[in-house]
Amino acid sequence: MRFRSAALAITSLIAATAVHAGIVGSPNPVSFSGQGGRVYLKTITITNQGPGFASNLSASLNLTGGSVGEVNIGFDTCTGATLAVGGTCSVRLVFDSGCPYAGWVNYNLVITSSSQPTLSIPVSATTKAGICV
């Protein structure tokens, strides 16, 4: 009986300290908030937590709703990369808040790999009315 209790305790400890597998992003989710007529930047770090390599990475943005402002990929070291376990790459997002109206826009940043599950990171951006020059 002691063996069964010890095995159960070890199994519970392993489950409680398990790390998420696959590719993960930080921050997740991503949010922008700003004044109309300005541009904002955020960098998302993508990490391969394994098991194995994350191969043939690709980054894309998919619009999910909203009408004011625009988010684009400004810089991307992930597309075409292969990451060993613990390896990282980055995607810099650029939010052009639009002008002069207040509003919002939502996207999903999608990171695909030929060897890991797809990662989808929600991106939200809110614009306050601004004075455009």
Contacts in CASP RR format, 6 or more apart in sequence:
PFRMAT RR
TARGET T0000
AUTHOR 0000-0000-0000
METHOD contacts of the structure
MODEL  1
MRFRSAALAITSLIAATAVHAGIVGSPNPVSFSGQGGRVYLKTITITNQG
PGFASNLSASLNLTGGSVGEVNIGFDTCTGATLAVGGTCSVRLVFDSGCP
YAGWVNYNLVITSSSQPTLSIPVSATTKAGICV
19 49 0 8 1.000
20 49 0 8 1.000
21 49 0 8 1.000
21 50 0 8 1.000
21 51 0 8 1.000
22 48 0 8 1.000
22 49 0 8 1.000
22 50 0 8 1.000
22 51 0 8 1.000
22 54 0 8 1.000
22 116 0 8 1.000
22 117 0 8 1.000
22 119 0 8 1.000
23 46 0 8 1.000
23 47 0 8 1.000
23 48 0 8 1.000
23 49 0 8 1.000
23 54 0 8 1.000
23 57 0 8 1.000
23 83 0 8 1.000
23 111 0 8 1.000
23 113 0 8 1.000
23 116 0 8 1.000
23 117 0 8 1.000
23 119 0 8 1.000
24 46 0 8 1.000
24 47 0 8 1.000
24 49 0 8 1.000
24 119 0 8 1.000
25 44 0 8 1.000
25 45 0 8 1.000
25 46 0 8 1.000
25 47 0 8 1.000
25 111 0 8 1.000
25 119 0 8 1.000
25 121 0 8 1.000
26 44 0 8 1.000
26 45 0 8 1.000
26 47 0 8 1.000
27 42 0 8 1.000
27 44 0 8 1.000
28 44 0 8 1.000
28 121 0 8 1.000
28 122 0 8 1.000
29 121 0 8 1.000
29 122 0 8 1.000
29 123 0 8 1.000
29 124 0 8 1.000
30 42 0 8 1.000
30 44 0 8 1.000
30 93 0 8 1.000
30 109 0 8 1.000
30 121 0 8 1.000
30 122 0 8 1.000
30 123 0 8 1.000
30 124 0 8 1.000
31 123 0 8 1.000
31 124 0 8 1.000
31 125 0 8 1.000
31 126 0 8 1.000
32 40 0 8 1.000
32 42 0 8 1.000
32 71 0 8 1.000
32 93 0 8 1.000
32 95 0 8 1.000
32 97 0 8 1.000
32 123 0 8 1.000
32 124 0 8 1.000
32 125 0 8 1.000
32 126 0 8 1.000
33 125 0 8 1.000
33 126 0 8 1.000
33 127 0 8 1.000
33 128 0 8 1.000
34 40 0 8 1.000
34 95 0 8 1.000
34 97 0 8 1.000
34 126 0 8 1.000
34 127 0 8 1.000
34 128 0 8 1.000
35 97 0 8 1.000
35 127 0 8 1.000
35 128 0 8 1.000
35 130 0 8 1.000
36 97 0 8 1.000
36 98 0 8 1.000
36 99 0 8 1.000
36 100 0 8 1.000
36 101 0 8 1.000
36 102 0 8 1.000
36 127 0 8 1.000
36 128 0 8 1.000
36 129 0 8 1.000
36 130 0 8 1.000
36 132 0 8 1.000
37 96 0 8 1.000
37 97 0 8 1.000
37 98 0 8 1.000
37 99 0 8 1.000
37 100 0 8 1.000
37 130 0 8 1.000
37 132 0 8 1.000
38 97 0 8 1.000
39 94 0 8 1.000
39 95 0 8 1.000
39 96 0 8 1.000
39 97 0 8 1.000
40 94 0 8 1.000
40 95 0 8 1.000
40 97 0 8 1.000
41 92 0 8 1.000
41 93 0 8 1.000
41 94 0 8 1.000
41 95 0 8 1.000
42 92 0 8 1.000
42 93 0 8 1.000
42 95 0 8 1.000
43 90 0 8 1.000
43 91 0 8 1.000
43 92 0 8 1.000
43 93 0 8 1.000
44 90 0 8 1.000
44 91 0 8 1.000
44 92 0 8 1.000
44 93 0 8 1.000
44 109 0 8 1.000
44 121 0 8 1.000
45 88 0 8 1.000
45 89 0 8 1.000
45 90 0 8 1.000
46 57 0 8 1.000
46 78 0 8 1.000
46 83 0 8 1.000
46 88 0 8 1.000
46 89 0 8 1.000
46 90 0 8 1.000
46 91 0 8 1.000
46 111 0 8 1.000
46 119 0 8 1.000
47 83 0 8 1.000
47 86 0 8 1.000
47 87 0 8 1.000
47 88 0 8 1.000
48 54 0 8 1.000
48 83 0 8 1.000
48 84 0 8 1.000
48 85 0 8 1.000
48 86 0 8 1.000
48 87 0 8 1.000
48 88 0 8 1.000
48 116 0 8 1.000
49 85 0 8 1.000
49 86 0 8 1.000
50 85 0 8 1.000
50 86 0 8 1.000
50 116 0 8 1.000
51 85 0 8 1.000
52 84 0 8 1.000
52 85 0 8 1.000
52 115 0 8 1.000
53 82 0 8 1.000
53 83 0 8 1.000
53 84 0 8 1.000
53 85 0 8 1.000
53 115 0 8 1.000
54 82 0 8 1.000
54 83 0 8 1.000
54 113 0 8 1.000
54 115 0 8 1.000
54 116 0 8 1.000
55 82 0 8 1.000
55 113 0 8 1.000
55 114 0 8 1.000
55 115 0 8 1.000
55 116 0 8 1.000
56 80 0 8 1.000
56 82 0 8 1.000
56 113 0 8 1.000
56 114 0 8 1.000
56 115 0 8 1.000
57 78 0 8 1.000
57 79 0 8 1.000
57 80 0 8 1.000
57 81 0 8 1.000
57 82 0 8 1.000
57 83 0 8 1.000
57 89 0 8 1.000
57 111 0 8 1.000
57 112 0 8 1.000
57 113 0 8 1.000
58 78 0 8 1.000
58 79 0 8 1.000
58 80 0 8 1.000
58 111 0 8 1.000
58 112 0 8 1.000
58 113 0 8 1.000
59 73 0 8 1.000
59 76 0 8 1.000
59 78 0 8 1.000
59 79 0 8 1.000
59 91 0 8 1.000
59 109 0 8 1.000
59 110 0 8 1.000
59 111 0 8 1.000
60 73 0 8 1.000
60 109 0 8 1.000
60 110 0 8 1.000
60 112 0 8 1.000
61 71 0 8 1.000
61 72 0 8 1.000
61 73 0 8 1.000
61 93 0 8 1.000
61 107 0 8 1.000
61 108 0 8 1.000
61 109 0 8 1.000
61 110 0 8 1.000
61 123 0 8 1.000
62 107 0 8 1.000
62 108 0 8 1.000
62 110 0 8 1.000
63 105 0 8 1.000
63 106 0 8 1.000
63 107 0 8 1.000
64 106 0 8 1.000
64 107 0 8 1.000
64 108 0 8 1.000
65 105 0 8 1.000
65 106 0 8 1.000
66 103 0 8 1.000
66 104 0 8 1.000
66 105 0 8 1.000
66 106 0 8 1.000
67 103 0 8 1.000
67 104 0 8 1.000
67 105 0 8 1.000
68 97 0 8 1.000
68 98 0 8 1.000
68 101 0 8 1.000
68 102 0 8 1.000
68 103 0 8 1.000
68 104 0 8 1.000
68 105 0 8 1.000
68 127 0 8 1.000
69 95 0 8 1.000
69 96 0 8 1.000
69 97 0 8 1.000
69 98 0 8 1.000
69 103 0 8 1.000
69 105 0 8 1.000
69 125 0 8 1.000
69 127 0 8 1.000
70 95 0 8 1.000
70 96 0 8 1.000
70 98 0 8 1.000
70 105 0 8 1.000
71 93 0 8 1.000
71 94 0 8 1.000
71 95 0 8 1.000
71 96 0 8 1.000
71 105 0 8 1.000
71 107 0 8 1.000
71 123 0 8 1.000
71 125 0 8 1.000
72 93 0 8 1.000
72 94 0 8 1.000
72 96 0 8 1.000
73 91 0 8 1.000
73 92 0 8 1.000
73 93 0 8 1.000
73 94 0 8 1.000
74 92 0 8 1.000
74 93 0 8 1.000
74 94 0 8 1.000
75 90 0 8 1.000
75 91 0 8 1.000
75 92 0 8 1.000
76 89 0 8 1.000
76 90 0 8 1.000
76 91 0 8 1.000
76 92 0 8 1.000
77 89 0 8 1.000
77 90 0 8 1.000
77 91 0 8 1.000
78 89 0 8 1.000
78 90 0 8 1.000
78 91 0 8 1.000
78 111 0 8 1.000
81 89 0 8 1.000
83 89 0 8 1.000
91 109 0 8 1.000
91 111 0 8 1.000
93 109 0 8 1.000
93 123 0 8 1.000
95 125 0 8 1.000
97 125 0 8 1.000
97 127 0 8 1.000
98 127 0 8 1.000
99 130 0 8 1.000
99 132 0 8 1.000
100 129 0 8 1.000
100 130 0 8 1.000
100 131 0 8 1.000
100 132 0 8 1.000
101 127 0 8 1.000
101 129 0 8 1.000
102 127 0 8 1.000
102 128 0 8 1.000
102 129 0 8 1.000
102 130 0 8 1.000
103 126 0 8 1.000
103 127 0 8 1.000
104 124 0 8 1.000
104 125 0 8 1.000
104 126 0 8 1.000
104 127 0 8 1.000
105 124 0 8 1.000
105 125 0 8 1.000
106 122 0 8 1.000
106 123 0 8 1.000
106 124 0 8 1.000
106 125 0 8 1.000
107 122 0 8 1.000
107 123 0 8 1.000
107 125 0 8 1.000
108 120 0 8 1.000
108 121 0 8 1.000
108 122 0 8 1.000
108 123 0 8 1.000
109 120 0 8 1.000
109 121 0 8 1.000
109 123 0 8 1.000
110 118 0 8 1.000
110 119 0 8 1.000
110 120 0 8 1.000
110 121 0 8 1.000
111 118 0 8 1.000
111 119 0 8 1.000
111 120 0 8 1.000
111 121 0 8 1.000
112 118 0 8 1.000
112 119 0 8 1.000
END
